[in-house]
Amino acid sequence: MTQAETIRASLAVVEELDSAIEMTVAGMSALIPTGARRADLDATLQHLASGFERFGKLTYIEAYRYTKHERPGGSVLKRHRHDILGLIDALVGLVEGTSDYTIRPAVREDLEFIRSDQGLRDLLGVLSHFGQRGRYSRIDGLVAGGGGGDVESEPSRQWDEIELRLMMSRTDWEEVIATSEAERAGAREVVGRLQRLARAIARMWTLGALGEGGSVHYGMLAVLLGVRDEQLGLVVPSR
């Protein structure tokens, strides 16, 4: 690459990373009700799907460049298209071979969480469905031959079901579900998982999965990195 091309690529990384973090944080913040009702869920899912897809793809590109000493071809990412769950799994597979990165216990715990937490994987499945076609489910039901749409396949309906299931996994769910805090409690279970995923991806940049250059972006990533385990789902810093 020429010097000019290198500069343009560096600027593109900064701008894309900034946009991805902005959308991801905005989506997580909107999930927790602040008044009588939460923000429109479809709009929130749009932020989350776009944010995590862009964050995941950008991180994959930079990790690929570091581990394979070249940038991936367009066909590599096109295989995933809007499949966020598949993209995140591919990202984990790419970075887990970087020994300087995975030597850290916190990193190993995060990668195992991404692989095995069914609640997180279900949420990413909905975001994948939303990005691939699900965001148009109601529109599709209104056109001729649409059959009125399949309510059960609507991403917002699926998301609500997962949120309820996660809330009912709490030991105090029977006490909470009958109170006005039920919706907030379910939202915090969701947000905590998404925050941990976002923090894990951010750590790839600062803890060596992308090489030494990733830590240059610590300032932008701080909003995700600064959330401690005990704050997950409770505190969503704004930018």
N, C-alpha and C positions, 0 to 999 in steps of 0.2 A: 504494500500500500504506500502511496505517496504521502508526504507530510500533510497535504491538504485533505486527503481522504481519511487519514487518521484523525485529524481534528474534527471533521464532519461526523465520523463514527462516534467519537467521544461525546460530542454535543448531542447526538441522537440518543445515546445511552442516558445521559442526564435528563433530557426532556421526557423520554419514555418512562424512566424510573419515577420521575416526579408525578407524572400523570397516573401511573399505576398505583402508587401509594395514595394519592389524593382520592381516587375512586374507591380503593379498598377501605380506607379509613372512613370515608363518608358512608359507605354501605354498612359497615359494622356499627357506626354510631346511630344510624337511622333505625336499626333493628330494635333498639331498646326504647320503649315508650317514654316520652317525656311529659306527656299530658294525658288527656282522656283517651287518646288512641295513638297508635304508632303511625309512622309515615307510610305512604302507599307502598305495599309490598312489591308490586311489580317494578316500580321505579327503584326500589332498594335492590332487588335482584339484578336489575340492569347494571347498577354500580358494582355489585359484588362479582357478577360474571365477567364483566369487562375488566375490572381491576385485577382479579386473580388470574385471568387468562393472560393479560399483558405482563403482569409481574412474573408469572411462571415462564412465559416464553422468553422474556428478556433474560431472566436468570439462566434458563437453559442455554441460550445462545452464548452467554458469557462463560458458563461452565464448560460448554463444549469447546469453545475457543481455548480455554486454559488446559483442559485435559487432552485434547486432540491436536492442539497447535494449529487449528484452522477454524474458520467459521462454518457452521452447518449450511448445507444447501437448502434452498426453499422447500424442497420435497420432504425434508426431515420434519419440519414443523407442520407442513400441510397434512401429514398423516394424522395429526391430532385435531386439526381444524379447531372446533370449539369444544372438544372433549377435554375439559379441565381435569377431570379425574385421571384420565390416561396420561395427560401431560405431566401432572404432578408425580405420578408413578415413574414416568420416564426420567424426570428430573432427579428423583431419589436414586434411581438406578445409575445415573450418570455420576453423581457426586459421592456416592458411598464408597467408591474406590480410591478417593483422595485421603490417604492415611493421615496427613497432617491435620486434616479437618475432622475426620471421624474418630480420632484418638480421644477427643473430649467426651466425657460421660454425658453432658447435656445434649450434645449433638446426637449421640447414639439414641438417647431417650426420645428426642424429637423425631428422628427418622422412624423409629419403631412406632411412635404415636401415629404418624402419617400412614404407615402401612396397616396398622391394626385397629385403630379406633373406628368402630362401625358407624358411630354417629357422624363423625367428620366425613367419612366416605359417602354416606348417604346424602349429606348436604352437598358435597361436590358433585354427586351424581345429578342432583336437581339443577345445580348451576350449569352442568354440561348440557342437560336436556333443555334448559332455558336458552342457552346460547345457540344450540343447534337448530331448534325449531319451536320449542315450547313457548317462547315469548309471543308467538303468533297464534296460540291455541284457540283463543276466543275469536280472533279474526277469521281463522280457518272455519270455525263453526258457523259463521254468518254467510259464507259464500254458497252458491248453488252446489249441491252435492256434498256439502260439508257435514250434513247429518246433525247439525246443532252442536257439534263439538263434544268432546269427551271430558266432562267435568273432572273426573278422577285423574286425568293426565295433565291438568293445568299445574304448572310449577308452583304457583302460590298455594294451591290445595296440598300438594305433596310436601311443601315446606312446612306448612302448618301441622301436618301429621307428624313429621319428624320432630318438630319443636315440642309437640305434646308428648311424644314418646320419650324424649330426653328429659322433659320435666318430670315425667312419671318414674324415671329411673332414680330420682333423688329419694333418699331415705325418708324425707319429710313430705313427700308429695301429697299424701292424704290431708295433711294439715294445710298445705299451701293452696291446693286446687280449689278449695272452697272460699278463698279470699280474693281480694282485689289485686293481690300480688302475683296471681297465677301466671298471667301473660308476661309480666316482667321476669319471673323466675325462669320460664321457658326460654325467653329471649336471651337471658344471661348464659344458659347452658349452650345455646347456639353460638353466641358471640365468643365465649371462652374458647371453644374449639377453633373457630376461625382466626381468633387472635393468635392462638398457639401456632397454627399453620403459617400465618403471616410472619410471625417472629422467627420461625424456623427457616423460612425462605430468606429473611433479612440476615440471619446468622450465616447463611451460605456466603453472603457478600463480605462479611466482616471477619469470619473465622477461618478463611482459607480455601473454601471450595472453589472459588473463582480466581485464586491467586492473590498476590499482594495488592493488586490494583483495585480490588473490590472494596477495600476498607476506605478508599478515598471518598466514598459516598456515605460514610457513617452519618453525617449531619442529616441527610434526607431520611435515612433509615431509623434514626433515633426514636421517632414516634412509635415504631413497632418494637424496637429492641428494648426500650425502657420499661416495658410492662413485665412486672415480676409475676411468678407463678401464682402467688396469692391474690393478685389483682385481675387475673384472667376472668373475663365476663363481668367484672365489677367496674372497671375503669377503662374507658375508651378515649385516649387523649385525642384532642383535635389538632389540626395543623394550623 
